[in-house]
Amino acid sequence: MNIVHLINVRWFNATAWYALRLIESGILAGDKAAVAGLPDSPVINKAKELGVQTVEAPFTSNNFITFFKNLKKIHKLIDDINADTLVCHRGEMFWIIALDKFIFRRKYRLVRVRGDVRPPKTDIFSKFTHNIACSHIITSAEFIRKFFIEKVKTKADHVDTIYGGVNTDIFYKDDEKRRKARQHYHFKEDDYVVSVVGRFDPVKGHNIFLKACSKAYKSGLKELKIILAGFPENIKLHEMQKMIDENGLTDITIITGRVDDITEIMNSSDLGVISSLGSEAVCRVAMEFMACGVPVISSNAGVLPEMLPEKYRYDIYDDERLAFLIKEKKGFIQIYDQKDFYKEFINKISNSL
């Protein structure tokens, strides 16, 4: 299958990650791919590294003339690789692409991928573009799929959920990386290392996580060590350090900052925690931890209740429950391989035109 991916996102967020995993696994499977995106955006640069054809344009523009210029560029990209499928990973251009495909009876398959906690519009035009003009819808979470079925009135067989997958040639259990990282951070063999990976932002729930760690540590888990692998965004470094100090965790907590190889941090861990308070329409970090053989516990945010059994989860502000789970030293592992992700994606969209 030859696929053009339209990924008009400025940052390398979960939407871009989801798209890139499809692109990379498609290439490895022997299919052709091309990418349309914003000029010099991370996903465009990463696509170039993979050797795929790209086109850069202001695909988020609201200018009507620019819409048609961009549409022409997408059509050319489709022709260049003889694409049978166009995948829209964002909505800014989707409506005009859907309208164009419907009016001019374009022969390619139009797929809308939705990986956003914000619900789609439910007006009549949204119903037309998604349910009639679009060939198929893929969501990154079942709660998004249910919204389409219940509110956008999408037929159940017109929309499917696929959670995603990681490159298991990069994310895998590696005893040497574990030894190296634990030695670097001066961890002892019997230390119990619990890690959170993610930017320092209130939505990531570091405050609840640190409160829970404090309770676990003070109630007897003296072998506890904590890794915060991330960088300041909406929480500054000194603010994060203050949270650590106020919870009495100064001597057992490491802030890594940006690291060259996050798989070393993950492999060094005994437990991965996804402590998010919201978002998580796609949870790549949970998949990456588990691919490294590290068990995971999580909050009930976003897609996480669909990915982890209830006994490994807690309500988002329940630090008592999180402290209990940390002390249990148990978590969930399920491997989400991007090769399987791509196969499932192709299987779901293959019979739709």
Secondary structure, 3 states (H helix, E strand, C coil): CEEEEEECCCCCCHHHHHHHHHHHHHHHCCCEEEEEECCCCHHHHHHHHCCCEEEECCCCCCCHHHHHHHHHHHHHHHHHCCCCEEEECCCCCHHHHHHHHHHHCCCCEEEEEECCCCCCCCCHHHHHHHHHHCCEEEECCHHHHHHHHHHCCCCHHHEEECCCCECCCCCCCCHHHHHHHHHHCCCCCCCEEEEEECCECHHHCHHHHHHHHHHHHHCCCCCEEEEEECCECCCCHHHHHHHHHHCCCHHHEEECCCCCCHHHHHHHCCEEEECCCCCCCCCHHHHHHHHCCCCEEEECCCCHHHHCCHHHEECCCCHHHHHHHHHHCCCECCCCEHHHHHHHHHHHHCCCC
